[in-house]
Amino acid sequence: MLFLQMLGSFAEFERAIINERTRNGRIARLNENKFVGGKPALGYKVNKYGKFEIDSIVSKYMWNKANKYNL
């Protein structure tokens, strides 16, 4: 029983370390004005430097749809 408690406490410690490193990495990317994660908004893509840029194919499609419905 003691072994399982020790194993559980080590697992909890490792999880805390992983969460801390992940959080610090996200904060560092935010400070560099780079994309943190998730899916970019429709019409945008993330380039190899982590910056947003307009996706020309999708943006043309969206403009055509907006003009069709007078949005």
Secondary structure, 3 states (H helix, E strand, C coil): CHHHHHHHHHHHHHHHHHHHHHHHHHHHHHHCCCCCCCCCCCCEEECCCCCEEECHHHHHHHHHHHHHCCC
